[in-house]
Amino acid sequence: MKPRLKSYHEYLIEKLRDPGEREAYLNAALEDGDPKTLLKALRNVAEATGGMRKLASKTNLSRESLYRMLSERGNPELRSLGRVLSSFGLSLRVAAHRPAAHAH
């Protein structure tokens, strides 16, 4: 009997258990510029870090409000987003754009 191959989603969730991978993944989702991409990424990180029940416990937000907030049509408040990121061991920051180096 052949061993079952992991799906991409299973592989992703496994990788997102690492804090550095979570950071890079969520930054890439932010850079994409589509809020739906960020919300999907946050759902994936929530799954990787124990699911919505654990996230609700860590953030003191109800599971229902988390599901709504992180749904495809979600619109999280900054305070709630900060609590979610903090539960993942991350924080929201602002960085200056660095000008691209000119090729000569």
N, C-alpha and C positions, 0 to 999 in steps of 0.2 A: 504494500500500500504506500502510495506516494505521500510525503508530508504536504499538508495544505500550505499554499503560499499565502503570505499576508497581503491583505488589500492595502492600497495606498493609505486609506483612512487609518487602518490599524498601525501602519508604519509611522504615520504622522503623529498620532496620539502618543505612541511610544517615545518618539523624538521630543515631543513637547513636555515630557516629564522633566527635562533638563532646563534649568532656569535660563541659561544662555541661549538655548534654542527658542524658548518662549519669547525672549527679548527680541531676537532677530526676526522671528516670525511676525510678531505684532508690529514691529517697525516697518517691515515690508508691506504689511496690510495697510498701515497708515499712509505709506508712500504711494500706494495704488490710487488713493484719492477717492475711492468709492466707499461710502459708509457701509454698504452691504458687505463688502469684503472684510472690513474691520469687525463687524458684528459676527460674521461667520468665524473669523479667526478667534474672537473672544469665546465663542461657544466651544470651539475645538480645544482651546486652552482650559476652559472650565472642565471639559470631559477628561482631559489629561491629568488634571490636578484633583480629581475626586468626584466630579459631577456637580449638579446643581444643588443637591442637598448639602453637600460640604461647603459649597460656595455661599449658600444662604446662611449657614451657620457662621462662617468667617466674616461675612459682610453685614450681618444683622439685617438683611433684606429678605423678604419672603421669596420662596421659590417661584411663586406666580409672578411677582414683579420682575424677577430676574429673567424668566422665560419671555415676558413681554418686552423688557428692555433689550434683550439680546436677540429678539426675533428679527426676521428679515426687514420688518417695518419698524423696528425699535428706534427709539430716539433717547438714549440715556442722558440723564442730567450729569453735568460735570462731577458733582459730588459723588454720585453713584458710580460713575466710571472710575473715579479715583479709588473708591472702596474696593471695587472689583480688581483693579490693577494691583492694589496693595496686597490683596489676598493671594495674588500670583507671585508676590515678591518683587513687583515692579512699580514704577511710578511714571507719571506723565510729566514731561519736560518740554521746554521750548529751546530750540537751537537756531542760531543764525545760519542763513544760507551761506555756503562757502562758494565764492566765485570759481567757475571752472577755469582750470589752467589753460592758457592759450598755447596752441600747438605752433611751433615755429618751423 
